[in-house]
Amino acid sequence: MLQRTISPVDGSLFVERELADEAALDRILSRAEAARGPWRETPLAERQALCTRFVDALVSERDAIARELTWQMGRPIRYSPGELRGFEERARTMIALAPDALRDVAVGEKAGFTRFIRREPLGVVLAIAAWNYPYLIAVNAVVPALLAGNPVILKHSAQTPLVAERFGEAFAKAGLPDGVFQHVHTSHALVAKAVADPRVAFVAFTGSVEGGRAIHEAAASRFVACGLELGGKDPAYVRHDADLDHAVENLVDGAMFNSGQSCCGIERIYVHEALYDAFVDGFVALTRQYVLGDPTDPATTLGPVVRASAAAAIQAQIAEAVTRGARALIEPHEFPKHAPGTPYLAPQVLVDVDHDMAVMRDETFGPVVGIMKVRGDDEAVRLMNDSRYGLTAAIWTRDEAAALAIGDRVETGTWFMNRCDYLDPALAWVGVKDSGRGCTLSTVGYEHLTRPKSFHLKTAL
């Protein structure tokens, strides 16, 4: 059975791969299981060195990788190299954090006893990665899992299969032992079989809420842990004391970068009534400066969404909001490349919106944002929390104490002040509610890739 990757750039067939069948998947799982013991016994310093060589090998191909990335998922070529910079930052940070994160935990002295907690690797990790930030998403799971002593099998999205192959090539160049890292192109049905297979000890999934539920159901037959990074409907609050120009610039980028196809992109904005009119005017004016076009052209700043069906779903959400009374402030004809029935979609800014509209409740995953006026902090907090998602949320204010106090009340995994749509690898990346469970990045992320084992040794008899 063949897997075909259709490029959103021009609708052409870009990649075609044979899908692994059940026998091939079984061989991959067996190789990973066989590698588990030797890799666990490999000293951490050697694992770090191997992962460092992997990063070096992969980033040395950044120009070719950037071009592939643009053709696979449509990000403008002027921005594609940035993903490799983010990949490198996250990987090198997790390599540096590993000794502290994985060292034995001291529990205090007790006469006649030696006591400590050791972090043991779980076993084979199945990483299932999404297409929208394909290197960043994959590295969040793959490198820390390997550093923790776990073999890894990477199943990447059918939209970005070359990312998995690039990982494999770079690990081979780094000299990683056989079976410690493998990638597989296979069907959803066989992914479910792998999740249920006793040789898999942990599943790291990034994707939609529906995909997360499918993974959870596949894992339900046994006690296997799953890390789930799912969707978002991330809010921002522009407080009365915000720097208006800074807020506009940050939030347009936070909503429109990557054509809005980011789980932590800004999809709804609440603006204090004192700044509302000026903010909306500035936001629309800056959005109009985007150039929607062929992402292989360096002049393009807004590329297509991933496929025509995604564009149609986004347009349906806009239409539903307008039917319910929202006003669309941008005419699609202002962006000549906009073409219904294709992935090329003009950005949109909606006002007069409310939470009865899908565009303010459901994940849009496109270059669309709804903006609402609020009277103050309490109303903003109530509206930010009025969502089944909770990945990130952000505030624009000059008052750090107020930002901290408001952040304590907002149901979110990450709280930003005066920035958005960013992962700091030194901080835990975590969602609440339907945005997922578990944690990646930071020293805390290692806790989900290991199990604690207590040593209680009586030394005085």
VENDAPE-V620274 format. One record per residue. N is the residue number from 1. OMEGA is omega in whole degrees, 0 to 359 (999 if undefined). BURIAL is I if it has 24 or more other C-alpha atoms within 12 Angstrom, else O. Layout:
n=N omega=OMEGA burial=BURIAL
n=N omega=OMEGA burial=BURIAL
//
This chain:
n=1 omega=183 burial=O
n=2 omega=173 burial=O
n=3 omega=183 burial=O
n=4 omega=177 burial=I
n=5 omega=179 burial=I
n=6 omega=181 burial=I
n=7 omega=175 burial=I
n=8 omega=181 burial=I
n=9 omega=184 burial=I
n=10 omega=179 burial=I
n=11 omega=182 burial=I
n=12 omega=172 burial=O
n=13 omega=184 burial=O
n=14 omega=181 burial=I
n=15 omega=175 burial=I
n=16 omega=183 burial=O
n=17 omega=174 burial=O
n=18 omega=178 burial=O
n=19 omega=176 burial=I
n=20 omega=175 burial=I
n=21 omega=185 burial=O
n=22 omega=180 burial=O
n=23 omega=179 burial=O
n=24 omega=178 burial=O
n=25 omega=178 burial=I
n=26 omega=179 burial=I
n=27 omega=178 burial=O
n=28 omega=178 burial=I
n=29 omega=180 burial=I
n=30 omega=177 burial=I
n=31 omega=179 burial=I
n=32 omega=179 burial=I
n=33 omega=179 burial=I
n=34 omega=181 burial=O
n=35 omega=188 burial=I
n=36 omega=183 burial=I
n=37 omega=179 burial=O
n=38 omega=181 burial=O
n=39 omega=177 burial=I
n=40 omega=182 burial=I
n=41 omega=178 burial=O
n=42 omega=182 burial=I
n=43 omega=182 burial=O
n=44 omega=180 burial=I
n=45 omega=178 burial=O
n=46 omega=176 burial=I
n=47 omega=178 burial=I
n=48 omega=181 burial=I
n=49 omega=179 burial=I
n=50 omega=179 burial=I
n=51 omega=176 burial=I
n=52 omega=178 burial=I
n=53 omega=176 burial=I
n=54 omega=180 burial=I
n=55 omega=179 burial=I
n=56 omega=182 burial=I
n=57 omega=184 burial=I
n=58 omega=183 burial=I
n=59 omega=176 burial=I
n=60 omega=179 burial=O
n=61 omega=190 burial=O
n=62 omega=183 burial=I
n=63 omega=179 burial=O
n=64 omega=180 burial=O
n=65 omega=179 burial=I
n=66 omega=179 burial=I
n=67 omega=177 burial=I
n=68 omega=182 burial=I
n=69 omega=179 burial=I
n=70 omega=182 burial=I
n=71 omega=181 burial=I
n=72 omega=187 burial=I
n=73 omega=168 burial=I
n=74 omega=179 burial=I
n=75 omega=179 burial=I
n=76 omega=185 burial=I
n=77 omega=179 burial=I
n=78 omega=182 burial=I
n=79 omega=186 burial=I
n=80 omega=178 burial=I
n=81 omega=179 burial=I
n=82 omega=179 burial=I
n=83 omega=179 burial=I
n=84 omega=175 burial=I
n=85 omega=177 burial=I
n=86 omega=176 burial=I
n=87 omega=182 burial=I
n=88 omega=179 burial=I
n=89 omega=182 burial=I
n=90 omega=183 burial=I
n=91 omega=183 burial=I
n=92 omega=176 burial=I
n=93 omega=181 burial=I
n=94 omega=175 burial=I
n=95 omega=181 burial=I
n=96 omega=182 burial=I
n=97 omega=189 burial=I
n=98 omega=182 burial=I
n=99 omega=178 burial=I
n=100 omega=184 burial=O
n=101 omega=188 burial=I
n=102 omega=182 burial=I
n=103 omega=178 burial=O
n=104 omega=180 burial=O
n=105 omega=177 burial=O
n=106 omega=182 burial=O
n=107 omega=179 burial=O
n=108 omega=183 burial=O
n=109 omega=174 burial=O
n=110 omega=186 burial=O
n=111 omega=177 burial=O
n=112 omega=182 burial=O
n=113 omega=165 burial=O
n=114 omega=185 burial=O
n=115 omega=175 burial=O
n=116 omega=177 burial=O
n=117 omega=179 burial=O
n=118 omega=178 burial=O
n=119 omega=181 burial=I
n=120 omega=174 burial=I
n=121 omega=182 burial=I
n=122 omega=187 burial=I
n=123 omega=184 burial=I
n=124 omega=178 burial=I
n=125 omega=174 burial=I
n=126 omega=180 burial=I
n=127 omega=181 burial=I
n=128 omega=192 burial=I
n=129 omega=180 burial=I
n=130 omega=189 burial=I
n=131 omega=195 burial=I
n=132 omega=168 burial=I
n=133 omega=198 burial=I
n=134 omega=177 burial=I
n=135 omega=181 burial=I
n=136 omega=181 burial=I
n=137 omega=182 burial=I
n=138 omega=184 burial=I
n=139 omega=180 burial=I
n=140 omega=182 burial=I
n=141 omega=192 burial=I
n=142 omega=186 burial=I
n=143 omega=177 burial=I
n=144 omega=179 burial=I
n=145 omega=178 burial=I
n=146 omega=179 burial=I
n=147 omega=180 burial=I
n=148 omega=177 burial=I
n=149 omega=182 burial=I
n=150 omega=167 burial=I
n=151 omega=185 burial=I
n=152 omega=169 burial=I
n=153 omega=181 burial=I
n=154 omega=171 burial=I
n=155 omega=181 burial=I
n=156 omega=179 burial=I
n=157 omega=175 burial=I
n=158 omega=178 burial=I
n=159 omega=185 burial=I
n=160 omega=184 burial=I
n=161 omega=182 burial=I
n=162 omega=177 burial=I
n=163 omega=178 burial=I
n=164 omega=180 burial=I
n=165 omega=176 burial=I
n=166 omega=176 burial=I
n=167 omega=182 burial=I
n=168 omega=179 burial=I
n=169 omega=182 burial=I
n=170 omega=176 burial=I
n=171 omega=177 burial=I
n=172 omega=178 burial=I
n=173 omega=180 burial=O
n=174 omega=180 burial=I
n=175 omega=179 burial=O
n=176 omega=181 burial=I
n=177 omega=182 burial=I
n=178 omega=176 burial=I
n=179 omega=183 burial=I
n=180 omega=171 burial=I
n=181 omega=174 burial=I
n=182 omega=172 burial=I
n=183 omega=181 burial=I
n=184 omega=169 burial=I
n=185 omega=183 burial=I
n=186 omega=185 burial=I
n=187 omega=176 burial=I
n=188 omega=181 burial=I
n=189 omega=180 burial=O
n=190 omega=172 burial=I
n=191 omega=178 burial=I
n=192 omega=177 burial=I
n=193 omega=179 burial=I
n=194 omega=178 burial=I
n=195 omega=182 burial=I
n=196 omega=184 burial=I
n=197 omega=182 burial=I
n=198 omega=177 burial=I
n=199 omega=177 burial=I
n=200 omega=184 burial=I
n=201 omega=181 burial=I
n=202 omega=178 burial=I
n=203 omega=176 burial=I
n=204 omega=186 burial=I
n=205 omega=171 burial=I
n=206 omega=181 burial=I
n=207 omega=184 burial=I
n=208 omega=175 burial=I
n=209 omega=179 burial=I
n=210 omega=176 burial=O
n=211 omega=178 burial=I
n=212 omega=178 burial=I
n=213 omega=179 burial=I
n=214 omega=177 burial=I
n=215 omega=180 burial=I
n=216 omega=179 burial=I
n=217 omega=179 burial=O
n=218 omega=181 burial=I
n=219 omega=190 burial=I
n=220 omega=183 burial=O
n=221 omega=179 burial=O
n=222 omega=185 burial=O
n=223 omega=177 burial=O
n=224 omega=181 burial=I
n=225 omega=178 burial=I
n=226 omega=168 burial=I
n=227 omega=186 burial=I
n=228 omega=171 burial=I
n=229 omega=192 burial=I
n=230 omega=189 burial=I
n=231 omega=178 burial=I
n=232 omega=170 burial=I
n=233 omega=198 burial=I
n=234 omega=183 burial=I
n=235 omega=171 burial=I
n=236 omega=178 burial=I
n=237 omega=175 burial=I
n=238 omega=186 burial=I
n=239 omega=184 burial=I
n=240 omega=184 burial=I
n=241 omega=181 burial=I
n=242 omega=166 burial=I
n=243 omega=190 burial=O
n=244 omega=182 burial=I
n=245 omega=179 burial=I
n=246 omega=180 burial=I
n=247 omega=180 burial=I
n=248 omega=183 burial=I
n=249 omega=181 burial=I
n=250 omega=188 burial=I
n=251 omega=172 burial=I
n=252 omega=178 burial=I
n=253 omega=181 burial=I
n=254 omega=180 burial=I
n=255 omega=191 burial=I
n=256 omega=182 burial=I
n=257 omega=182 burial=I
n=258 omega=182 burial=I
n=259 omega=178 burial=I
n=260 omega=185 burial=I
n=261 omega=181 burial=I
n=262 omega=180 burial=I
n=263 omega=180 burial=I
n=264 omega=174 burial=I
n=265 omega=180 burial=I
n=266 omega=181 burial=I
n=267 omega=178 burial=I
n=268 omega=186 burial=I
n=269 omega=177 burial=I
n=270 omega=187 burial=I
n=271 omega=178 burial=I
n=272 omega=185 burial=I
n=273 omega=180 burial=I
n=274 omega=183 burial=O
n=275 omega=193 burial=I
n=276 omega=185 burial=I
n=277 omega=180 burial=O
n=278 omega=179 burial=O
n=279 omega=181 burial=I
n=280 omega=179 burial=I
n=281 omega=180 burial=O
n=282 omega=181 burial=I
n=283 omega=181 burial=I
n=284 omega=181 burial=I
n=285 omega=180 burial=O
n=286 omega=178 burial=I
n=287 omega=180 burial=I
n=288 omega=180 burial=I
n=289 omega=178 burial=O
n=290 omega=177 burial=I
n=291 omega=177 burial=I
n=292 omega=182 burial=I
n=293 omega=180 burial=I
n=294 omega=184 burial=I
n=295 omega=176 burial=I
n=296 omega=178 burial=I
n=297 omega=181 burial=O
n=298 omega=179 burial=O
n=299 omega=183 burial=O
n=300 omega=177 burial=I
n=301 omega=177 burial=I
n=302 omega=182 burial=I
n=303 omega=177 burial=I
n=304 omega=166 burial=I
n=305 omega=195 burial=I
n=306 omega=180 burial=I
n=307 omega=183 burial=I
n=308 omega=180 burial=I
n=309 omega=176 burial=O
n=310 omega=178 burial=I
n=311 omega=180 burial=I
n=312 omega=179 burial=I
n=313 omega=178 burial=I
n=314 omega=179 burial=I
n=315 omega=177 burial=I
n=316 omega=179 burial=O
n=317 omega=177 burial=I
n=318 omega=182 burial=I
n=319 omega=179 burial=O
n=320 omega=180 burial=O
n=321 omega=180 burial=I
n=322 omega=177 burial=I
n=323 omega=181 burial=O
n=324 omega=174 burial=O
n=325 omega=177 burial=O
n=326 omega=174 burial=I
n=327 omega=176 burial=I
n=328 omega=189 burial=I
n=329 omega=180 burial=I
n=330 omega=176 burial=I
n=331 omega=182 burial=O
n=332 omega=182 burial=O
n=333 omega=175 burial=O
n=334 omega=179 burial=O
n=335 omega=188 burial=I
n=336 omega=181 burial=O
n=337 omega=179 burial=I
n=338 omega=182 burial=I
n=339 omega=176 burial=O
n=340 omega=183 burial=O
n=341 omega=177 burial=O
n=342 omega=176 burial=I
n=343 omega=184 burial=I
n=344 omega=191 burial=I
n=345 omega=176 burial=I
n=346 omega=175 burial=I
n=347 omega=181 burial=I
n=348 omega=175 burial=I
n=349 omega=183 burial=I
n=350 omega=173 burial=I
n=351 omega=187 burial=I
n=352 omega=179 burial=I
n=353 omega=174 burial=I
n=354 omega=187 burial=I
n=355 omega=169 burial=I
n=356 omega=182 burial=O
n=357 omega=180 burial=I
n=358 omega=183 burial=I
n=359 omega=177 burial=I
n=360 omega=181 burial=I
n=361 omega=189 burial=I
n=362 omega=179 burial=I
n=363 omega=179 burial=I
n=364 omega=179 burial=I
n=365 omega=179 burial=I
n=366 omega=185 burial=I
n=367 omega=185 burial=I
n=368 omega=176 burial=I
n=369 omega=173 burial=I
n=370 omega=183 burial=I
n=371 omega=180 burial=I
n=372 omega=176 burial=I
n=373 omega=176 burial=I
n=374 omega=182 burial=I
n=375 omega=181 burial=O
n=376 omega=188 burial=I
n=377 omega=184 burial=I
n=378 omega=179 burial=O
n=379 omega=179 burial=O
n=380 omega=180 burial=I
n=381 omega=180 burial=I
n=382 omega=182 burial=O
n=383 omega=178 burial=I
n=384 omega=181 burial=I
n=385 omega=182 burial=I
n=386 omega=184 burial=I
n=387 omega=175 burial=I
n=388 omega=180 burial=I
n=389 omega=177 burial=I
n=390 omega=180 burial=I
n=391 omega=173 burial=I
n=392 omega=172 burial=I
n=393 omega=188 burial=I
n=394 omega=177 burial=I
n=395 omega=172 burial=I
n=396 omega=185 burial=I
n=397 omega=173 burial=I
n=398 omega=189 burial=O
n=399 omega=182 burial=O
n=400 omega=180 burial=O
n=401 omega=177 burial=O
n=402 omega=179 burial=O
n=403 omega=179 burial=I
n=404 omega=182 burial=O
n=405 omega=179 burial=O
n=406 omega=179 burial=I
n=407 omega=178 burial=I
n=408 omega=183 burial=O
n=409 omega=185 burial=O
n=410 omega=183 burial=I
n=411 omega=187 burial=I
n=412 omega=177 burial=I
n=413 omega=177 burial=I
n=414 omega=180 burial=I
n=415 omega=181 burial=I
n=416 omega=168 burial=I
n=417 omega=176 burial=I
n=418 omega=170 burial=I
n=419 omega=181 burial=I
n=420 omega=170 burial=I
n=421 omega=182 burial=I
n=422 omega=174 burial=I
n=423 omega=172 burial=I
n=424 omega=186 burial=I
n=425 omega=176 burial=I
n=426 omega=180 burial=I
n=427 omega=180 burial=I
n=428 omega=176 burial=I
n=429 omega=190 burial=I
n=430 omega=175 burial=I
n=431 omega=174 burial=I
n=432 omega=182 burial=I
n=433 omega=185 burial=I
n=434 omega=176 burial=I
n=435 omega=171 burial=I
n=436 omega=179 burial=I
n=437 omega=184 burial=I
n=438 omega=187 burial=I
n=439 omega=169 burial=I
n=440 omega=178 burial=I
n=441 omega=181 burial=I
n=442 omega=175 burial=I
n=443 omega=180 burial=I
n=444 omega=180 burial=I
n=445 omega=179 burial=I
n=446 omega=180 burial=I
n=447 omega=182 burial=I
n=448 omega=180 burial=I
n=449 omega=180 burial=I
n=450 omega=171 burial=I
n=451 omega=179 burial=O
n=452 omega=175 burial=O
n=453 omega=184 burial=O
n=454 omega=176 burial=O
n=455 omega=183 burial=O
n=456 omega=188 burial=O
n=457 omega=177 burial=O
n=458 omega=186 burial=O
n=459 omega=179 burial=O
n=460 omega=181 burial=O
n=461 omega=999 burial=O
//
